[in-house]
Amino acid sequence: MDHGTLEREIHIDATPDTVFNVVSNPEHVRDWWPDEADYPVEPGGAGHISFGDARVGFTVVDAIPPKLFSFRWTHAEGETATEGNSFLVVFELEPTATGTRLRMTETGFRERGWDEAKIAAEYADHVSGWDHFLPRIPATAAKAGATR
């Protein structure tokens, strides 16, 4: 297995505007992914996300409503996110007749300088994580769409 790029695609019964808000706005991101999220939703916006006591850096790369949201994460807080110290996640949103197709890719496993065993372990951990968290987005989008 290559362990270079993790890819997922889901359909969400909500508009691209609503889905963009759900995958980018820390208020909504906390509803489906981390326990805590604090960052400005703008290119270069730096902050953090937390899972329990594990707090990691989070830096917005692109925010192009309602089409694309990307960020780097897992770099040490206070460090500038780079290809060699963080993962890059890209959410691409495409309108469909019944909602939005959300494509997620995550890269950066090979760029961290880890040995093959560490790359495989991190990749497997992220596969498990995204497979758990991404299916929570449709319910959050339904709730966010209803409150608009």
CYANA upper distance limits for C-alpha pairs under 8 A (distance plus 0.5 A):
  3 HIS  CA    109 PHE  CA      7.31
  3 HIS  CA    110 ARG  CA      7.92
  3 HIS  CA    119 ILE  CA      7.47
  3 HIS  CA    120 ALA  CA      6.93
  3 HIS  CA    123 TYR  CA      6.58
  4 GLY  CA    107 THR  CA      6.61
  4 GLY  CA    108 GLY  CA      7.49
  4 GLY  CA    109 PHE  CA      6.37
  4 GLY  CA    110 ARG  CA      6.52
  5 THR  CA    105 THR  CA      7.13
  5 THR  CA    106 GLU  CA      6.22
  5 THR  CA    107 THR  CA      5.32
  5 THR  CA    108 GLY  CA      8.13
  5 THR  CA    109 PHE  CA      8.15
  6 LEU  CA    105 THR  CA      5.99
  6 LEU  CA    106 GLU  CA      5.58
  6 LEU  CA    107 THR  CA      7.04
  6 LEU  CA    123 TYR  CA      8.24
  6 LEU  CA    127 VAL  CA      7.60
  7 GLU  CA    103 ARG  CA      7.87
  7 GLU  CA    104 MET  CA      6.20
  7 GLU  CA    105 THR  CA      4.97
  7 GLU  CA    106 GLU  CA      7.10
  8 ARG  CA    103 ARG  CA      6.38
  8 ARG  CA    104 MET  CA      5.69
  8 ARG  CA    105 THR  CA      7.01
  9 GLU  CA    101 ARG  CA      7.49
  9 GLU  CA    102 LEU  CA      6.06
  9 GLU  CA    103 ARG  CA      4.90
  9 GLU  CA    104 MET  CA      6.66
 10 ILE  CA    101 ARG  CA      6.43
 10 ILE  CA    102 LEU  CA      5.87
 10 ILE  CA    103 ARG  CA      7.20
 10 ILE  CA    134 LEU  CA      8.48
 10 ILE  CA    135 PRO  CA      8.35
 11 HIS  CA     99 GLY  CA      7.66
 11 HIS  CA    100 THR  CA      6.28
 11 HIS  CA    101 ARG  CA      5.12
 11 HIS  CA    102 LEU  CA      6.65
 12 ILE  CA     19 VAL  CA      8.18
 12 ILE  CA     99 GLY  CA      6.19
 12 ILE  CA    100 THR  CA      5.72
 12 ILE  CA    101 ARG  CA      6.89
 12 ILE  CA    102 LEU  CA      7.80
 12 ILE  CA    137 ILE  CA      8.24
 12 ILE  CA    138 PRO  CA      5.79
 12 ILE  CA    141 ALA  CA      8.17
 13 ASP  CA     98 THR  CA      6.58
 13 ASP  CA     99 GLY  CA      4.90
 13 ASP  CA    100 THR  CA      6.97
 13 ASP  CA    138 PRO  CA      7.42
 13 ASP  CA    141 ALA  CA      8.46
 13 ASP  CA    142 ALA  CA      8.01
 14 ALA  CA     18 THR  CA      6.73
 14 ALA  CA     19 VAL  CA      6.97
 14 ALA  CA     98 THR  CA      8.16
 14 ALA  CA     99 GLY  CA      5.16
 14 ALA  CA    100 THR  CA      6.65
 14 ALA  CA    138 PRO  CA      8.33
 14 ALA  CA    141 ALA  CA      6.93
 14 ALA  CA    142 ALA  CA      7.28
 14 ALA  CA    145 GLY  CA      7.59
 15 THR  CA     19 VAL  CA      6.78
 15 THR  CA     95 PRO  CA      7.57
 15 THR  CA     99 GLY  CA      5.76
 15 THR  CA    100 THR  CA      6.46
 16 PRO  CA     20 PHE  CA      6.34
 16 PRO  CA     66 PRO  CA      5.92
 16 PRO  CA     67 LYS  CA      7.63
 16 PRO  CA     93 LEU  CA      6.76
 16 PRO  CA     94 GLU  CA      7.36
 16 PRO  CA     95 PRO  CA      6.53
 16 PRO  CA     99 GLY  CA      7.64
 16 PRO  CA    100 THR  CA      6.05
 17 ASP  CA     21 ASN  CA      6.78
 17 ASP  CA     65 PRO  CA      7.34
 17 ASP  CA     66 PRO  CA      5.48
 18 THR  CA     22 VAL  CA      6.76
 18 THR  CA    141 ALA  CA      6.81
 18 THR  CA    144 ALA  CA      7.39
 18 THR  CA    145 GLY  CA      6.54
 19 VAL  CA     23 VAL  CA      6.72
 19 VAL  CA     66 PRO  CA      8.30
 19 VAL  CA     93 LEU  CA      8.28
 19 VAL  CA    100 THR  CA      7.88
 19 VAL  CA    141 ALA  CA      6.46
 20 PHE  CA     24 SER  CA      6.46
 20 PHE  CA     65 PRO  CA      6.87
 20 PHE  CA     66 PRO  CA      5.86
 20 PHE  CA     67 LYS  CA      7.72
 20 PHE  CA     68 LEU  CA      7.99
 20 PHE  CA     69 PHE  CA      7.79
 20 PHE  CA     93 LEU  CA      7.89
 21 ASN  CA     25 ASN  CA      5.84
 21 ASN  CA     28 HIS  CA      7.71
 22 VAL  CA     28 HIS  CA      5.51
 22 VAL  CA     29 VAL  CA      6.43
 22 VAL  CA    137 ILE  CA      7.80
 22 VAL  CA    140 THR  CA      7.41
 22 VAL  CA    141 ALA  CA      6.56
 22 VAL  CA    144 ALA  CA      7.75
 23 VAL  CA     28 HIS  CA      7.63
 23 VAL  CA     29 VAL  CA      6.28
 23 VAL  CA     69 PHE  CA      7.98
 23 VAL  CA     91 PHE  CA      8.26
 23 VAL  CA    137 ILE  CA      8.35
 24 SER  CA     28 HIS  CA      8.10
 24 SER  CA     29 VAL  CA      7.07
 24 SER  CA     41 VAL  CA      7.04
 24 SER  CA     63 ALA  CA      8.37
 24 SER  CA     69 PHE  CA      7.02
 25 ASN  CA     29 VAL  CA      6.50
 25 ASN  CA     41 VAL  CA      7.04
 26 PRO  CA     30 ARG  CA      6.52
 26 PRO  CA     37 ALA  CA      5.72
 26 PRO  CA     38 ASP  CA      6.53
 26 PRO  CA     39 TYR  CA      7.40
 27 GLU  CA     31 ASP  CA      7.71
 27 GLU  CA     37 ALA  CA      7.98
 28 HIS  CA     32 TRP  CA      7.66
 28 HIS  CA    140 THR  CA      7.69
 28 HIS  CA    144 ALA  CA      8.16
 29 VAL  CA     33 TRP  CA      6.24
 29 VAL  CA     34 PRO  CA      7.54
 29 VAL  CA     37 ALA  CA      7.63
 30 ARG  CA     34 PRO  CA      5.76
 30 ARG  CA     35 ASP  CA      6.21
 30 ARG  CA     36 GLU  CA      6.31
 30 ARG  CA     37 ALA  CA      6.60
 31 ASP  CA    140 THR  CA      7.08
 32 TRP  CA    133 PHE  CA      6.75
 32 TRP  CA    134 LEU  CA      8.17
 32 TRP  CA    136 ARG  CA      5.93
 32 TRP  CA    137 ILE  CA      6.51
 32 TRP  CA    140 THR  CA      7.14
 33 TRP  CA    133 PHE  CA      6.28
 34 PRO  CA     49 ILE  CA      6.78
 34 PRO  CA     50 SER  CA      6.24
 34 PRO  CA     51 PHE  CA      5.83
 35 ASP  CA     49 ILE  CA      7.98
 35 ASP  CA     50 SER  CA      6.15
 35 ASP  CA     51 PHE  CA      5.70
 35 ASP  CA     52 GLY  CA      6.97
 36 GLU  CA     49 ILE  CA      5.88
 36 GLU  CA     50 SER  CA      5.46
 36 GLU  CA     51 PHE  CA      7.44
 37 ALA  CA     47 GLY  CA      8.34
 37 ALA  CA     48 HIS  CA      6.47
 37 ALA  CA     49 ILE  CA      4.80
 37 ALA  CA     50 SER  CA      7.01
 38 ASP  CA     47 GLY  CA      6.01
 38 ASP  CA     48 HIS  CA      6.03
 38 ASP  CA     49 ILE  CA      6.86
 39 TYR  CA     45 GLY  CA      6.60
 39 TYR  CA     46 ALA  CA      6.07
 39 TYR  CA     47 GLY  CA      4.78
 39 TYR  CA     48 HIS  CA      6.85
 39 TYR  CA     58 PHE  CA      7.76
 39 TYR  CA     59 THR  CA      8.01
 39 TYR  CA     60 VAL  CA      8.49
 40 PRO  CA     45 GLY  CA      5.42
 40 PRO  CA     46 ALA  CA      7.23
 40 PRO  CA     47 GLY  CA      7.82
 40 PRO  CA     60 VAL  CA      8.29
 41 VAL  CA     45 GLY  CA      6.70
 41 VAL  CA     60 VAL  CA      7.17
 41 VAL  CA     63 ALA  CA      7.26
 42 GLU  CA     60 VAL  CA      6.74
 42 GLU  CA     61 VAL  CA      8.25
 42 GLU  CA     62 ASP  CA      7.46
 42 GLU  CA     63 ALA  CA      6.32
 43 PRO  CA     59 THR  CA      8.48
 43 PRO  CA     60 VAL  CA      5.65
 43 PRO  CA     61 VAL  CA      5.42
 43 PRO  CA     62 ASP  CA      5.45
 43 PRO  CA     63 ALA  CA      6.60
 44 GLY  CA     59 THR  CA      6.63
 44 GLY  CA     60 VAL  CA      5.80
 44 GLY  CA     61 VAL  CA      6.29
 44 GLY  CA     62 ASP  CA      8.37
 45 GLY  CA     59 THR  CA      6.06
 45 GLY  CA     60 VAL  CA      5.64
 45 GLY  CA     61 VAL  CA      8.24
 46 ALA  CA     57 GLY  CA      7.95
 46 ALA  CA     58 PHE  CA      6.35
 46 ALA  CA     59 THR  CA      4.83
 46 ALA  CA     60 VAL  CA      6.97
 47 GLY  CA     57 GLY  CA      6.53
 47 GLY  CA     58 PHE  CA      5.75
 47 GLY  CA     59 THR  CA      6.78
 47 GLY  CA     77 GLU  CA      8.17
 48 HIS  CA     55 ARG  CA      7.14
 48 HIS  CA     56 VAL  CA      6.00
 48 HIS  CA     57 GLY  CA      4.96
 48 HIS  CA     58 PHE  CA      5.16
 48 HIS  CA     59 THR  CA      8.21
 48 HIS  CA     77 GLU  CA      7.47
 49 ILE  CA     55 ARG  CA      6.32
 49 ILE  CA     56 VAL  CA      6.19
 49 ILE  CA     57 GLY  CA      7.10
 49 ILE  CA     58 PHE  CA      6.84
 50 SER  CA     54 ALA  CA      5.98
 50 SER  CA     55 ARG  CA      4.72
 50 SER  CA     56 VAL  CA      6.78
 51 PHE  CA     55 ARG  CA      7.00
 55 ARG  CA     77 GLU  CA      8.32
 56 VAL  CA     73 TRP  CA      7.37
 56 VAL  CA     74 THR  CA      5.50
 56 VAL  CA     75 HIS  CA      6.72
 56 VAL  CA     76 ALA  CA      6.41
 56 VAL  CA     77 GLU  CA      6.30
 57 GLY  CA     73 TRP  CA      6.02
 57 GLY  CA     74 THR  CA      5.90
 57 GLY  CA     75 HIS  CA      5.53
 57 GLY  CA     76 ALA  CA      5.94
 57 GLY  CA     77 GLU  CA      4.92
 57 GLY  CA     78 GLY  CA      7.67
 57 GLY  CA     79 GLU  CA      8.12
 57 GLY  CA     81 ALA  CA      8.38
 58 PHE  CA     71 PHE  CA      7.36
 58 PHE  CA     72 ARG  CA      6.30
 58 PHE  CA     73 TRP  CA      4.96
 58 PHE  CA     74 THR  CA      7.28
 58 PHE  CA     75 HIS  CA      7.79
 58 PHE  CA     77 GLU  CA      8.38
 58 PHE  CA     81 ALA  CA      8.43
 59 THR  CA     71 PHE  CA      5.96
 59 THR  CA     72 ARG  CA      5.71
 59 THR  CA     73 TRP  CA      6.90
 59 THR  CA     81 ALA  CA      7.16
 60 VAL  CA     69 PHE  CA      8.38
 60 VAL  CA     70 SER  CA      6.62
 60 VAL  CA     71 PHE  CA      4.75
 60 VAL  CA     72 ARG  CA      6.96
 61 VAL  CA     69 PHE  CA      8.17
 61 VAL  CA     70 SER  CA      5.81
 61 VAL  CA     71 PHE  CA      5.30
 61 VAL  CA     72 ARG  CA      7.30
 62 ASP  CA     68 LEU  CA      7.54
 62 ASP  CA     69 PHE  CA      5.98
 62 ASP  CA     70 SER  CA      5.60
 62 ASP  CA     71 PHE  CA      7.39
 63 ALA  CA     68 LEU  CA      6.53
 63 ALA  CA     69 PHE  CA      5.14
 63 ALA  CA     70 SER  CA      7.14
 64 ILE  CA     68 LEU  CA      5.56
 64 ILE  CA     69 PHE  CA      6.75
 65 PRO  CA     69 PHE  CA      8.08
 66 PRO  CA     93 LEU  CA      7.37
 67 LYS  CA     92 GLU  CA      6.38
 67 LYS  CA     93 LEU  CA      5.32
 67 LYS  CA     94 GLU  CA      7.15
 68 LEU  CA     90 VAL  CA      7.73
 68 LEU  CA     91 PHE  CA      6.14
 68 LEU  CA     92 GLU  CA      5.20
 68 LEU  CA     93 LEU  CA      6.53
 69 PHE  CA     90 VAL  CA      6.52
 69 PHE  CA     91 PHE  CA      5.69
 69 PHE  CA     92 GLU  CA      7.27
 70 SER  CA     88 LEU  CA      7.64
 70 SER  CA     89 VAL  CA      5.99
 70 SER  CA     90 VAL  CA      4.74
 70 SER  CA     91 PHE  CA      6.45
 71 PHE  CA     88 LEU  CA      6.27
 71 PHE  CA     89 VAL  CA      5.95
 71 PHE  CA     90 VAL  CA      7.18
 72 ARG  CA     81 ALA  CA      6.82
 72 ARG  CA     82 THR  CA      8.29
 72 ARG  CA     86 SER  CA      6.31
 72 ARG  CA     87 PHE  CA      5.82
 72 ARG  CA     88 LEU  CA      4.98
 72 ARG  CA     89 VAL  CA      6.78
 73 TRP  CA     81 ALA  CA      7.88
 73 TRP  CA     86 SER  CA      5.82
 73 TRP  CA     87 PHE  CA      5.93
 73 TRP  CA     88 LEU  CA      7.23
 73 TRP  CA     89 VAL  CA      8.41
 74 THR  CA     85 ASN  CA      8.03
 74 THR  CA     86 SER  CA      5.77
 74 THR  CA     87 PHE  CA      7.06
 75 HIS  CA     79 GLU  CA      7.06
 75 HIS  CA     80 THR  CA      8.19
 75 HIS  CA     81 ALA  CA      6.49
 75 HIS  CA     85 ASN  CA      5.92
 75 HIS  CA     86 SER  CA      5.39
 75 HIS  CA     87 PHE  CA      8.47
 81 ALA  CA     85 ASN  CA      6.91
 81 ALA  CA     86 SER  CA      6.56
 82 THR  CA     86 SER  CA      6.58
 83 GLU  CA     87 PHE  CA      7.69
 83 GLU  CA     88 LEU  CA      8.24
 83 GLU  CA    108 GLY  CA      7.03
 83 GLU  CA    111 GLU  CA      6.94
 83 GLU  CA    112 ARG  CA      8.11
 84 GLY  CA    108 GLY  CA      7.85
 84 GLY  CA    111 GLU  CA      5.72
 84 GLY  CA    112 ARG  CA      5.32
 84 GLY  CA    113 GLY  CA      7.84
 85 ASN  CA    111 GLU  CA      8.36
 85 ASN  CA    112 ARG  CA      6.35
 86 SER  CA    108 GLY  CA      6.99
 86 SER  CA    112 ARG  CA      7.84
 87 PHE  CA    106 GLU  CA      7.13
 87 PHE  CA    107 THR  CA      6.19
 87 PHE  CA    108 GLY  CA      5.08
 87 PHE  CA    109 PHE  CA      7.39
 88 LEU  CA    105 THR  CA      8.47
 88 LEU  CA    106 GLU  CA      5.95
 88 LEU  CA    107 THR  CA      5.76
 88 LEU  CA    108 GLY  CA      6.61
 89 VAL  CA    104 MET  CA      7.40
 89 VAL  CA    105 THR  CA      6.13
 89 VAL  CA    106 GLU  CA      4.87
 89 VAL  CA    107 THR  CA      7.17
 90 VAL  CA    103 ARG  CA      8.35
 90 VAL  CA    104 MET  CA      6.06
 90 VAL  CA    105 THR  CA      5.82
 90 VAL  CA    106 GLU  CA      7.01
 91 PHE  CA    102 LEU  CA      7.06
 91 PHE  CA    103 ARG  CA      6.13
 91 PHE  CA    104 MET  CA      5.14
 91 PHE  CA    105 THR  CA      7.34
 92 GLU  CA    102 LEU  CA      6.25
 92 GLU  CA    103 ARG  CA      5.59
 92 GLU  CA    104 MET  CA      7.01
 93 LEU  CA    100 THR  CA      6.86
 93 LEU  CA    101 ARG  CA      6.26
 93 LEU  CA    102 LEU  CA      5.31
 93 LEU  CA    103 ARG  CA      7.04
 94 GLU  CA    100 THR  CA      6.00
 94 GLU  CA    101 ARG  CA      5.59
 94 GLU  CA    102 LEU  CA      7.10
 95 PRO  CA     99 GLY  CA      6.46
 95 PRO  CA    100 THR  CA      5.02
 95 PRO  CA    101 ARG  CA      6.78
 96 THR  CA    100 THR  CA      5.80
 96 THR  CA    101 ARG  CA      7.04
108 GLY  CA    112 ARG  CA      7.06
109 PHE  CA    119 ILE  CA      6.35
109 PHE  CA    122 GLU  CA      7.83
109 PHE  CA    123 TYR  CA      7.28
110 ARG  CA    114 TRP  CA      7.47
110 ARG  CA    119 ILE  CA      7.08
114 TRP  CA    118 LYS  CA      6.33
114 TRP  CA    119 ILE  CA      6.51
115 ASP  CA    119 ILE  CA      6.75
116 GLU  CA    120 ALA  CA      6.56
117 ALA  CA    121 ALA  CA      6.65
118 LYS  CA    122 GLU  CA      6.55
119 ILE  CA    123 TYR  CA      6.47
120 ALA  CA    124 ALA  CA      6.55
121 ALA  CA    125 ASP  CA      6.64
122 GLU  CA    126 HIS  CA      6.70
123 TYR  CA    127 VAL  CA      6.63
124 ALA  CA    128 SER  CA      6.70
125 ASP  CA    129 GLY  CA      6.63
126 HIS  CA    130 TRP  CA      6.46
127 VAL  CA    131 ASP  CA      6.48
128 SER  CA    132 HIS  CA      6.75
129 GLY  CA    133 PHE  CA      6.61
130 TRP  CA    134 LEU  CA      5.98
131 ASP  CA    135 PRO  CA      7.49
132 HIS  CA    136 ARG  CA      8.09
133 PHE  CA    137 ILE  CA      7.88
136 ARG  CA    140 THR  CA      7.06
137 ILE  CA    141 ALA  CA      6.50
138 PRO  CA    142 ALA  CA      6.64
139 ALA  CA    143 LYS  CA      6.75
140 THR  CA    144 ALA  CA      6.50
141 ALA  CA    145 GLY  CA      6.33
142 ALA  CA    146 ALA  CA      6.67
143 LYS  CA    147 THR  CA      6.89
144 ALA  CA    148 ARG  CA      6.96
